C-alpha cells in the first residue's frame, strides 16, 4: 500500500474513532451520576434545580444530552466549568499552556541533570562519586513529590525568601500580551527581560520538584548504558589510538549510551505530566493538573470529559504520527498489514 | 463511607513537615508588599454578578468590596449605617410609611460608578428590578422579590420601594444583601442587558460598581486583583488588593508565616499551626452566623433510604427521638476538637449576635446521656436499636460533626448505628436538592442572615423552605402555633414585641427540635502584625472582612 493511501485511510478512520471515544467518555462519566451537582447551590428548591437542569439540557434523555454535547464540541463549546466558573473552551488552552510549560521545564531539568549525573557516575564506576550519585538518584525516585515540594517551599520561599510561589508576578504578567500562553515564550516575543526572568524564576522550584524524580530515572539509565559502553571493544580501540579519556567518553561512549537513554526520556514525559497534579496544588500553579484534581473532587464533568476527550484524541493522533514515522524510518514495516 | 479523602492525609503530612521546619521562621522587620493587601482565599468565586451569586459563596467576598448597597453595617456594631442612601429610613424621619409598606431612600449626591457614569435613583431601580427579572435559581433574587412589590425612581436622588406586606426585616435582610448591590445600568445594557432566567456572562466575570475598589482582573484558579477607587465617595481605601485563590490550606498557613500573605482564610483546625508564630496575630472574636446543623427528615419516601438503614420512614416524627439525638450529642467534644474551642451553642433557631436571640432561652449545650436514654426508651427504640445514615460533604467540619454524632450515639447504645456518608460536594448538593429527600439526616451549615426571620422561615416554619421538604408538619407538637408565631414576628414592627415572640419560639423549639445544632462556629482569622485596622463583622459575607479598612 502506498504511503499516501495509508494516510488517507487512517485519516478517514480517525473521525469514527473519535466518535467512538466520545461515546465511551460520555458513558463512563455518566456512570458516576448526573453532572448537575456542580451547578447547584446548597439551598436550591426542586423548581430551581429543574431550571438549572433545563439551562444545561440535563432534563433531556441521556442520548439527547450526548448529541447536545457533540454539537457543542463541533461548535467549539465544551460546556461550562463549575470549578473555573467559565466556559471550558476559554480556560482549557490557558491551563494546558501552563501545564505544558511546567512539564517542559521539568523535562529540561531532568534531561540536563540526568545526563550529567549519569555520565559523571558511569565514568567513575564504584567510586565515591558513583555512590553519591546513586544516593541522589534513588532519593529522587523515592521522595514523595508533595514532601519534597513543601520542603523546597519552606526553605526557599518561606525561610530564605528568594523563590516565589505561583506562576507569575501578577503585575509583570499583566504587562505583556500572551499569544501562546507559554509565559517564557510570550516574554521573549514581547521583548520583556523582566517578564522572562519572572517566568523562569517562578518555574525553578516546581520544575525542580517535578524534574527530580525523572532525573533519577534518566541518571540511572545513563549510568548503566555508559558503563556497558565503556566495556565495549571500540572504546578499547579508541584508547589504544591514544585518544584522551575525555574524548573517548564524550565523543564515543556517551553518544552511544544516549540511544537507550533517549527512549527513557520519551517515556518520562508522561510521568512528568502525571506529576503536575501534586506539584500544581503545592505551588499554586494555575495549570491543568490542579484544575483536574478540583474537577474530580467536585464532580465537574464538563471539564473532565473535555480533558479525557482531548488526551484520547491526542493519543490517536500521536499514534498515527508514530506509525508513519516508523514506516518511514524502517522499511521492514509494511503499511496497512 | 467515613474517609475524609486523600487531602486529609496529604494535609497531615504537610502540617507535620511545616511545624517541624517552619518553626524558626523569623519575623520580617519590614513590611512585605507595601501598598498591596494579599489575601489568601480558600474558594474560587462562581460568579461576580450580584444577581447570580449564592449567599455565603466566594463571589460575595468580592462583591462586598466593589459594589455598594443603599445601607451597610459597620465593623463595630450591627446597626445600619447609610451607604448609597444618605440616611437610614425610619418612621421618625418619614423614610418608612406609617403602615410599614413604603420605604423611601434619599440618595447620596455626587457618586460615580467606576465607568465614570453618575449614580442616580434609576440605577437603584434598575439593579433591583434586574435581579428580580433575571430571577436566577442559583442567586438570591428571592430576598428582593419575596418582599418588594414595586420599585420607583421618584426623582434623580430619591428611590422608593413598596413592599407586598410589612416586613420587620426589610432593611436588615434585604437592603444590605449582596443581591441588592447597585450596578451600573449603562455597563449592563452595553454588555448583554437583562434577560429573564439567563445569566449575564459579562457581569459574571466583570464588575462596575461604586465601591471603594475597582475590579482589575480575575485569573481563574490563580488570583483576583482590585485597585483603589480614587474617586470613592467615602474615605479612600489605602491598599490595592490581590486575592490569591485556593490551593492547599497548609500552603496558606505557610505563606502567612512567611509574610507572603497578609490575611488568610482557614478554619479553627489550622490555628494550632499559627499559635506563637512571629509576626502573626490570631484574631478571635464574634461568631459566624452560620450554625452547623444536622437536619432530621420527616418526609422520607417509602423504600428510599440506603439499604443499611433500618428505621421506619416516620422515625423522626416522634419529637422524643429528635430530643434524644439532641441530648446525646457530645457538644464539648465537637467544640474542643474540630472547632479548637472557637464557638458557642445557640438556641433553635436564632444565632447568637442577631436581633431576637434570647440569652435565657434553653440551649442544647452538653451531653445528657440519662435524658437521651429515657427518651429513646419512651419512644420504644432502645431495646431493638436502629441503623440510620447521615449524608454530608467529605473532608470538612460537617463530616467531623457527623463523626461526633456517630460516636455519641453508638457509645450510648451498641444497638444504635450511625452510617456517615461523606461524599463529594457535588454529590451532596445533588442529594440535598431533592424533594423528597432520600436520606433521614444530612449535615451542613445554615446560610447567614442578619435577621431572625430568615432563619425561622427557612429552617423552622412548617411551610418554609425546609419545613416543606422535611415535612415539619408531620412532627411538630403544634405546627400551627409555630407557624403563627413566626408569621407574627415577621411583620411585627415593634422591636420589644417582636423579641418576645422570638423568645417564645426558642423555648418551644427546644422541646420540639427539627435540627441538631452542633455549634455556632467562632470567627477565627489570622493576619500579619503589620496589618492595621483589622476588623471583622459577621454580618458581612464570609470571611467577614472589608479590605478598605486595612492599612500597613
Interface residues (C-beta under 8 A of the other chain):
Chain A: X33 X34 X35 X36 X37 X38 X39 X40 X41 X42 X43 X44 X45 X46 X47 X48 X49 X51 X52 X55 X82 X83 X84 X85 X86 X91 X94 X95 X144 X146 X147 X150 X151 X153 X154 X155 X157 X158 X159 X161 X165 X166 X167 X170 X174 X281 X282 X284 X286 X290 X291 X294 X297 X298 X299 X300
Chain B: X5 X7 X10 X13 X14 X17 X18 X21 X22 X24 X25 X44 X45 X46 X47 X54 X55 X56 X57 X137 X138 X197 X204 X205 X217 X219 X220 X221 X222 X223 X225 X242 X244 X246 X247 X248 X250 X251 X254 X255 X257 X258 X260 X424 X425 X426 X427 X428 X429 X430 X432 X433 X434 X435 X444 X447 X458 X465
